[in-house]
């Protein structure tokens, strides 16, 4: 009798084990759509398992717990934010949690973004304190061997699409962006890049001006050429984006640039101070960096918008003034047409 009872117990255990193993490899999804699940630091395996079951990620509790118990001397379930958007086998859920395969938020940094833009973007995407981010970008140790004269990390926070987990630190984001800058310089611009060259500061600063001046990649070497010739001739650059950046540094709101803005005394204001500004005014992309390394030859010294996303270039001040007058006239016509359309739209809605 005892043997029969023992045999039944063994059979039941084997059956249970077989069922548990089969359950570990059976895909399950007990939720609709997407399930974002956050595991806080310090939460134990039983509580995590209960959370997974309650949110429909797991169908049963104990097969997952047994698998964790077998491997817990080597691996632990990691805290973080996890996305579940399809049926998964419990064994895959286990692997996801022990590997820390947390959800990564895409963070898009457009070319030309300055530190203030980036602080706002990372605040919105991964809840980084913008003031803390700005403070930390004032520490230049990460680029000291590249540019020992850099006033901040402006210019070296490479614009790109990044992916970061919730809870990432400002230091990690900054280090990642600087590392991306180094990678681009060492791979795509390696023929021009000389680590520690005093020329790099001027190149990155010039590239930031070029990036801000034109959205057209084909124009960037031409704009770089204009600025280079003005520097050689000791002419002020008179670059409008430097006026805007000077205002941002001084926490002065600025919309349309006015005469008073051009007179604002800041070392970044290239209407008041000759030469390049003390440092970059934004973070240029690869094309603008390449343009700054290789400015286009020519004799143009001036340029003005053509009202179509590009610019008209000229050699003489008189020619430039005619182009400016044409630009202002076309801008006025465009403004009148835009105002007329708005009035017509408003009338049609009445």
N, C-alpha and C positions, 0 to 999 in steps of 0.2 A: 504493500500500500504506500509506504513511504517512498519507494522507488518510483512508483507511478506518479505520486504527487511531485517529486523532484523533477521528473521528466517533463511533467506538464509545465512546471515553473520555468524550466530551461526553454521549452518550446515557446512559451509566452514571451520570455525575454528575447529570444531570437526573432520572434515575429515582431515584437515591438521595435527591436533594433533595426530589422529590415524595413519596417514602416518608416522609422525615423530617417534612415539613410535615403529611402525613396523620396520622402518629403523634402529633404535638403536639395534634391535635384529636380523638383517639380516646380516649374514657373508658376508664380502666383501674382495676382493683382486684385486687391480688394478696394480700390479707389478709382474715381473717375478723373480723367485729365492728368494734371500734374500734382505731385505731392512734395512740398518743400518741408523738410523735417530738420529741426535744429536740435542737436545734442549738446547740452551745456557741459562745460568742464566739470569733472568730478562725478558725473552720473554713473552709477554702477551698471553692470551688465544686465541684471534682472530688470531694473527700471527701464533701461534702453530697450530690452526685448518687449516689455509691456507696451512701450510707446510705439514700437514697430507694429505690433499686433493691433493696437487700437487705431492706428492710422491706415491700416489695410496693406501694409508692406509685407507682413508675414501672416500666414494663415494660422500657424500653431507656434506655441511658445517653446516647448522643451527641445525639439530637434536643434534649434538655433543655439539654445543655451548649452546643450551637451557639446556641440561643436566648439563653442567658445571655451568651455571648460577644458577640453582636450588641448587646446593651443594657447591657453592664457599665460603659460610660463614664458612663451616666446613673443606673443602678440597681444596687444590690448585694443579695445575699441576706442577710436579717436573721436574727440569732440569736434563739432563743426556743423556746417549747414550742408545738408545732402538733398539732392534732387532725385526723385523717383518719378519717371514718366512712362514706364513700360513694365510689363510683367518681368519679374526677376526670380531666379531660383534663390532660396534662402542661402545656399552656399555662396552665391554671388553677392548677396546683401552683406554677408559676413566679410567677404574679401574687400568689398567697398569700404566698410567701416574700419577694418584693421589697416588698410593701406592709406586711409585718410583722403579718399577720393571725394573731397568736398566740392561743392558747386563754386565755380569761378565766374564772377561777374565781368562782362566785357567793359572795358574802360577805353573809350576812344578819345585820343588827344589829337585834335587837328593840327596840321602844320601851321606854325606861326603863333600858336598859343603861348601866352606869357605865364609867369608863375601864378598870377592872380586868376587867370582863366583855369589853369590846371587845378588850383586849390578848390575852385568852385565845382569843377567836374568830379574830382575824387570825393568831395563832400556829398554830392548827389548820388554817386554810384556805389560807394563803399563806406559811407558815413565817417570819413576822416574829418577831423576838426580843421577847417580851412586856416584859421589863425596859427595853429600848431604847424601845419604844412608849410606855411610861408616862413615861419621862424626857422624851421629846419633847412629850408632852401637857402638861408643866409649863411649856412656853414659850408665852407668850400673845401674841406679836407678830402672829399672824394675825388676832386679834380685838381688837387694841388700840383701833381706831377704833369698834368696837361696844361694848366693855365694858372700859375701861382699868383697872377695879378687879378684874377676874376673877383669882382665884388660880391657876387652871389652865384648860385648854380644856374641862373638864367642863361639860356643858350645851350646848355648841356643836358637838359631834360628832353630826350629825343621824342618827337611826336610820332605816335604809332598806336596800334590797337593792342592793348594789354588785357590780361585776364587775372583778376585778383579775387581771393576769397573774402567773404565778410569777416571783419575783424583784423584784416591786414593793417600793419602799422604804416605811418607816414614814412618812416625810415626805409622800410622794405620797398615801398613804391618808388621813392627817390633813388635808392640804390639800383633798382631794376632799370629805371629810365636812363641813368648815367651809364650803366653797363651796356644798354642798347646803343647809346651814342658811341661808346668805345668800339663796339662790334662793327657798327657801320663805318667808322673811320678806318678801322684796321682791315676791313674786307673790301667794301665797295669804293673807298677813297684812299686805299693804301698807297697808291702811287704819289699822292700829295701829302699824306699825313706823316708828320715827323713828331713823335712824342716829345713833349718838353720844348718845342720850338716856340720862341716868342711871337712868331707870326700867327700862331693859331688863334690867339686872342683877337687880333684884328680881323682874321678871316671869319670867325664865328660871329663877331659883331657886325661885320659887313653883310654876312649872309642873313642875319636877322632883319636888317633894314630892307634887303632885297625881298625877302619873304613877305614882309608887311606891305611893300609897295605894289606888287603885282601878283595876281592869281594865275597868270599865264606862264607856264614853264618855259616856253620858247623865249619870252621876254627877259627872263631873269639874268642871263649873261649880259644882255644889253644894258639893263639897269645897273648891274654891277660895274660895267664899263664906264657908265656915266659917273657914278660915285667915285670910282678910282681916278678918273681924270680930274674931277673937281678937287679931290684930295691933293693930287699932284700939283695943281695950280693954286693951292691954298684958298680955294673958294669954299664958302660955307655949304654944307650939304643941303640945308633947308629941306630936311625930310620930315614931312608932316607926322608920320607915325612916332617919331621921337618926341614930338610935342605932346601927343596923347599919352605916351609912356611916362613922360615927366609929370604930367598931371596925375596919373595913377599912383605914382610913387608918393606924391604929396597929398593923396586922398582928395583931389579936387575933381568933382564931376565935370565931364566935358562931353559935349555933343558935337555940334558943328564948330570947327576951329575958328576962333575970332582973333582979331588983332591983339587983344590982351593976352591970349594964350601964347602967341608967337613971342611976346616980350617976357613971358614968365622965366625967371632966372633959375635954371636948373642945368647942371652939367650935361644932362641928357638932351637938352633943347638945342638942336643943331641950327636953329635960327639965331641963337644968342652966342653959341660957342663953335668955333671952327674945329675941323677934324672929326674923327669918329667919336661917338659918345663913350663914356667910361667902360661900357660893357654892352652885351646884347640887350635888345629890347623885346625879345621873344625867342622862341625855340624853333630854329629853321629845320627843314627837312633836307633830305639828301640832294635834291636838285638845286636848292638855293646854296647849299654848302659847296657843291661842285661849281656853281656859277661864281661864287666868291673866290674860289681857288683859280678859276679861269675866266676872268672878265673878258667880254667881247671887245675886240679892237674897234676903233672908229673915232669920230671927232664930235659926236653929240655930247652936249653939256647940260641939256635941259630935257624935261619930258613932262607931259600933262596928259590926263585921262582923255580918251577918245569917246567916252560915254558908252562904250560897248564892251567893257571888260579889259581893254588894252590901253596903250598909250601912244601918243605922237611925240617923236623925238626931234630935237632941233639943235643946230650948231651955235646959233647966235641968240642973244637976248631979244633982238627985234623979232626974229622968227618965232621965238618962244612966246612972246607977248601976243602975237597974232593968233597963235594956237590957243593961248589961254582965253582970248576974247571969243574965239569960235566955240571953245568948250563952254564958256559961261552962257553964250547965246543959245546953244543947243540944250544946255541944262535948263534954261528958263523956259524954252518951248516944251521940253519934256515935262517940266513941273506944271505948266499950264494945262497940258493934255491930261496929266494925271489928276489934277484938280477938277477938270471938266468931267472926267469919267466918274469921279467920286460924287460930284453934284448930280450927274445923270442917274447914277445908281440910287442915290438918296431920294431923288424925285420919283423914280420908278417904284420905290418901296412905300411911298406915301399913299 
